[in-house]
């Protein structure tokens, strides 16, 4: 099979071949697609009720990432009565090692996994500008479901102290953001879920910290489970984010907030405040220098998020306020300005005084009002 579209994946080659009898046979699979490649080779035997197999070779590769190789042959069984049985086995990619086992059916199962020494550089190719990343990830977990249908899961992710390096414009020096050792944990016990995240900065105060609890309701619909949690964010200097924004030359400001998480997954509520204060930015194409930028998002008990913004450019001002409804994906915003500079180029100096109302939903954006141009100089 070649040049096919399967479940949204472009497959350029799929070769499956086999030799032997039901009592003793070999199988080989080779796949090339836009999402990666796979090369697998297995041997097996069928005794009428159970297929016993051994995966002798395995290689999984994804675009721009180091491939994963099966470290040792994997032994397994598949039957209607016992389901799938996978013995302990490991895959390796450079220094990283991922191991696991599984046994059971969809009705009752158990398994565990571990991941050691996965370097953060593994993900560099997937990120904009291919930043430098030092540090490593480790993970371990177990999951299962008993015959009564009660599921359980316990997953923990740990990161070593790490450093993110981003290139800066007009200099050979990289900007660095150092993180202390971080952790994340996910626990499911019967009808209760708990998620914990702690990712602190190493050299400055701040980081990301979150704790969320959720109980499954009596009807079993997780989307209606009650949320109870908190999210705290502190980034004393957002300047390095300019490296990720192609139209931004310089950036400054402080991002800080604390949000209470309530409601349900189907209708979440964010109660609290997230604010960007004392910010500034230089925009490349229009040649603008934005100053005294302040933006605040405040969650309301109604489920709406109020927005308030203020900034200066070329001595003029621009203010905005409005309401976002995340559940309904609607927004109503008002923008008012007084001689706010919108273009600062040698061939054009333009100032505007807008008075606009914006109404947005999932299908359209409606804009009403007027824009006065009190000053403009074209060369």
TORDRENMAR-123419 format. One record per residue (C-alpha): x, y, z; residue in one letter. Coordinates in steps of 0.02 Angstrom, whole numbers, padded with zeros to 5 digits, always signed. Layout:
N
XYZA...
This chain:
379
+00000+00000+00000X+00068+00171-00046X+00013+00353-00052X-00144+00332+00052X-00236+00436+00181X-00280+00333+00336X-00369+00417+00482X-00295+00585+00434X-00118+00516+00415X-00030+00521+00247X+00046+00349+00220X+00180+00338+00085X+00218+00153+00115X+00138+00011+00212X+00209-00163+00188X+00144-00313+00287X+00214-00485+00252X+00202-00655+00336X+00269-00830+00318X+00230-00999+00396X+00077-01084+00468X-00040-01048+00612X+00068-01162+00719X+00227-01068+00679X+00240-00905+00581X+00330-00738+00563X+00260-00566+00527X+00345-00406+00469X+00276-00229+00456X+00355-00074+00379X+00266+00094+00383X+00317+00265+00318X+00201+00411+00350X+00201+00598+00381X+00191+00564+00568X+00335+00441+00577X+00399+00270+00529X+00384+00097+00606X+00478-00064+00574X+00420-00217+00671X+00462-00402+00660X+00376-00539+00759X+00358-00727+00769X+00210-00822+00841X+00105-00977+00857X-00081-01008+00874X-00147-01157+00971X-00332-01129+00939X-00367-01019+01091X-00212-00914+01120X-00089-00824+01008X+00083-00824+01086X+00203-00705+01004X+00373-00626+01020X+00417-00455+00951X+00595-00486+00896X+00633-00313+00827X+00553-00144+00839X+00596+00032+00785X+00481+00183+00800X+00536+00352+00732X+00451+00520+00729X+00498+00671+00623X+00646+00769+00694X+00658+00655+00848X+00778+00516+00894X+00705+00344+00855X+00651+00219+00988X+00721+00043+00976X+00659-00114+01063X+00797-00159+01186X+00760-00345+01204X+00629-00461+01123X+00455-00436+01192X+00351-00589+01241X+00162-00580+01238X-00002-00674+01227X-00173-00632+01159X-00332-00730+01194X-00518-00701+01216X-00516-00760+01396X-00361-00672+01464X-00349-00526+01344X-00178-00454+01308X-00023-00500+01408X+00138-00402+01379X+00289-00452+01482X+00408-00321+01551X+00501-00242+01405X+00598-00083+01366X+00626+00039+01224X+00779+00151+01212X+00816+00315+01123X+00992+00379+01150X+01008+00395+01340X+00822+00376+01374X+00739+00213+01424X+00552+00176+01432X+00491+00013+01508X+00321-00063+01545X+00208-00213+01559X+00021-00244+01537X-00102-00382+01573X-00290-00392+01556X-00445-00353+01456X-00550-00197+01433X-00653-00250+01583X-00508-00286+01702X-00324-00244+01680X-00163-00189+01765X+00000-00116+01706X+00146-00006+01748X+00278+00097+01659X+00436+00195+01691X+00536+00324+01595X+00715+00370+01641X+00840+00498+01581X+00740+00574+01439X+00841+00731+01398X+00743+00890+01368X+00848+00915+01211X+00739+00777+01138X+00600+00907+01118X+00707+01052+01052X+00670+01013+00870X+00482+01030+00902X+00493+01205+00975X+00506+01372+00883X+00685+01433+00853X+00753+01266+00918X+00799+01330+01092X+00935+01256+01200X+00869+01142+01336X+00968+01063+01476X+00894+00940+01599X+00800+00777+01596X+00630+00700+01633X+00587+00543+01728X+00416+00465+01751X+00336+00314+01829X+00160+00255+01850X+00035+00116+01868X-00142+00093+01809X-00278-00036+01824X-00460-00080+01838X-00534-00217+01946X-00675-00334+01900X-00798-00216+01983X-00755-00082+01856X-00662+00030+01979X-00514+00112+01893X-00354+00173+01972X-00202+00268+01909X-00049+00343+01988X+00072+00439+01877X+00218+00547+01931X+00331+00654+01821X+00493+00728+01888X+00611+00850+01804X+00790+00884+01853X+00852+01063+01869X+00841+01130+01692X+00891+01280+01587X+00801+01353+01437X+00911+01455+01320X+00834+01571+01190X+00926+01673+01059X+00918+01862+01071X+00912+01981+00926X+01066+02088+00889X+01177+01989+01009X+01266+01823+01016X+01218+01798+01198X+01070+01688+01238X+00938+01729+01365X+00926+01595+01500X+00785+01541+01612X+00834+01417+01746X+00710+01301+01830X+00732+01208+01992X+00682+01026+02003X+00497+01011+01962X+00362+00882+01982X+00188+00836+01924X+00073+00700+01988X-00092+00628+01930X-00193+00512+02041X-00357+00424+02009X-00432+00324+02151X-00606+00259+02123X-00708+00417+02087X-00582+00551+02135X-00448+00633+02027X-00304+00740+02092X-00179+00838+01986X-00028+00926+02059X+00101+01032+01965X+00251+01123+02039X+00377+01204+01920X+00480+01336+02011X+00612+01452+01939X+00787+01423+02004X+00864+01596+02011X+00714+01709+02038X+00552+01698+02132X+00409+01628+02032X+00353+01483+01929X+00193+01386+01902X+00099+01295+02038X-00069+01207+02020X-00180+01089+02118X-00345+01024+02052X-00465+00899+02130X-00618+00826+02046X-00750+00701+02103X-00849+00600+01977X-01037+00625+01999X-01159+00482+02030X-01209+00476+01846X-01028+00432+01800X-01005+00580+01681X-00833+00653+01715X-00879+00810+01617X-01003+00852+01755X-00881+00821+01898X-00854+00962+02021X-00687+01051+02008X-00594+01122+02157X-00421+01191+02131X-00301+01335+02118X-00177+01397+01987X-00037+01517+02032X+00081+01597+01905X+00224+01718+01934X+00345+01772+01796X+00442+01924+01856X+00512+01966+01683X+00428+01907+01523X+00564+01985+01414X+00632+01820+01346X+00463+01782+01267X+00510+01907+01130X+00618+01771+01053X+00460+01673+01016X+00366+01820+00937X+00430+01863+00762X+00353+02038+00761X+00419+02086+00933X+00595+02155+00954X+00596+02202+01138X+00478+02147+01276X+00462+02180+01461X+00337+02161+01600X+00281+02057+01748X+00151+01919+01738X+00067+01868+01900X-00095+01788+01948X-00192+01670+02059X-00349+01585+02000X-00473+01476+02092X-00538+01337+01981X-00720+01288+02005X-00870+01229+01906X-00857+01073+01799X-00748+01020+01650X-00899+01055+01539X-00926+01228+01616X-00768+01283+01708X-00760+01438+01816X-00601+01539+01843X-00612+01649+01996X-00469+01768+02027X-00348+01879+01935X-00210+01864+01804X-00117+02025+01767X+00022+02088+01655X+00092+02247+01730X+00227+02373+01689X+00248+02299+01516X+00320+02368+01356X+00357+02306+01181X+00438+02360+01020X+00343+02304+00864X+00451+02278+00710X+00339+02307+00558X+00244+02464+00615X+00396+02530+00708X+00297+02558+00868X+00357+02571+01047X+00218+02518+01164X+00235+02583+01343X+00144+02570+01509X+00055+02413+01451X-00061+02340+01582X-00181+02196+01552X-00293+02113+01682X-00406+01960+01668X-00524+01932+01813X-00635+01780+01829X-00815+01804+01884X-00934+01686+01976X-01044+01689+01821X-00909+01598+01723X-00863+01754+01624X-00691+01834+01618X-00679+02023+01625X-00541+02106+01525X-00462+02275+01559X-00314+02343+01461X-00220+02508+01447X-00064+02558+01348X+00025+02707+01272X+00107+02735+01103X+00184+02895+01035X+00116+02993+01181X-00064+02936+01149X-00171+02814+01246X-00276+02661+01210X-00396+02580+01333X-00500+02424+01318X-00625+02331+01425X-00750+02193+01399X-00809+02019+01441X-00758+01847+01376X-00870+01696+01391X-00756+01545+01374X-00897+01419+01376X-01001+01501+01239X-00846+01567+01147X-00912+01743+01139X-00837+01912+01180X-00892+02093+01192X-00754+02222+01194X-00740+02411+01187X-00585+02504+01127X-00559+02691+01152X-00404+02790+01113X-00337+02966+01104X-00201+03006+00975X-00130+02831+00990X+00015+02806+00869X-00021+02660+00751X+00124+02681+00629X+00298+02750+00655X+00399+02730+00496X+00508+02854+00399X+00376+02861+00263X+00223+02867+00377X+00180+02938+00547X-00003+02901+00590X-00103+02931+00749X-00280+02868+00782X-00420+02900+00906X-00533+02747+00897X-00702+02721+00978X-00749+02543+00933X-00863+02405+00994X-00821+02225+00951X-00940+02077+00966X-00870+01904+00929X-00938+01728+00926X-00883+01564+00849X-00942+01617+00677X-00912+01803+00655X-00838+01965+00718X-00941+02123+00715X-00857+02294+00730X-00950+02458+00750X-00901+02635+00794X-00777+02755+00718X-00591+02792+00702X-00532+02972+00693X-00358+03012+00625X-00309+03175+00710X-00131+03173+00642X-00043+03091+00495X+00115+03131+00400X+00157+03038+00240X+00318+03055+00142X
